[in-house]
């Protein structure tokens, strides 16, 4: 059986106004995340799927993010199977931080990747 290659994008290619879908857990999100990202933890994804479909209803592409790219790859694959234009952010938040892309923390203190 052949599987299509998972659509992936480098952190540098994520547009500043792109819809980033962060699937990390609450504690990871609180430590540091992309400002304006949609946070739907993978553990709650099926129950909160409607929030995702609402966010992409206008045909927006979803840039799916986790810590290193494993969980987001699974979610991206699921979204693509549902007919949603989604790409996995290669390297996740670690790559985002490493590239110097901006992050914010819930507490207002300096953001970091947990």
N, C-alpha and C positions, 0 to 999 in steps of 0.2 A: 504494500500500500504506500502511495506517495503522498506526502504532506507538502503543501505549499510553504515556501519559506516565510517565516514570521516577519511581517514588516517592522523594521527597526529604523531608528533615526539617532544620529549623534546629538548630544546635548547642544552643541553649537547651532544646530539646524532648527531647534525649537523656537518658533517666533515668540517675541515678547508678549504678543496678545493671543498666543495659542492657548487652547483649553488643555491644561495639565490635569490629569486625573491621578491623584495620589492614592494608592491602595495600601499604604502602610498602616500600622496600628496607631491608636491614639497617642501613645507615649512617644512614638517616633515622630509623628506629625507635630506634637507640641514642641519638641526639641528644635526642629527646623524644617521649613517647607517653602515651596515656591508661593510667593504672594499671589492671591487670586485663584489658586488651584482649587479644584473640587476634591474634597476628601471623602472617600468611600472605602473604608478598610476592606481588604479582601474577605475577612471573616464575616462581614455584613453585606457583601456584594450582591448576592442573589436577592436578599430582602430589600435592598435599596436600589435595585436596578433601574427603577423608574426615574430616579434622580439623574442617572446617567443618560437615559434616553431623552429626557427633557433638555439636558445640557447640549445634546448634539442634534436636537430636532431641526435646527436650521441648517443642517448639513455640515456643521463644524467637524473637523478632524479632532479626535481625542489623542493626546500624547500621554501614554500611560507610564506611571512612575512608581518605583518602590525603592528599596535601599540599593540593590545592585543589579536588578533586572530579572530575577527569577519569578517572583510573584506577578510582576507586571507582565511578563511574557505569557503567563497562564491567562491573565485577565484579557490581554490583547487578543489572544487566540479565541477566547470566548466571544469577545465583542465582534471580531471579524466574522465568526460563524453566525452571529445574529444580524449580519449585514451592516454593521456600523464601521465607519472609516476610522480605524484606530491603528496607532503605531506604538511600539515599545521603545522607550527611551533607553538606549544602550548604555549600561553602566549605572543607571539610576541616580539616586541622590548623591552617591559618592562621586560619580563623574560630574554631576551638576556643580557640586561644591568645588571639586578639583579644577573645573573650568572657570571658577570665579563668578558663576552666575549668581544673582542675588537671591537671598533666602531671608525669611523672617521666622521669629519664634513666638509662641503664644504668650510667653511671659514678658516679652519686650527686651529680654536680655539677648546677648549675641546668639545667633542661630548656629546650630551644629547638627551633624548627621549622627543619629543614634543607631 
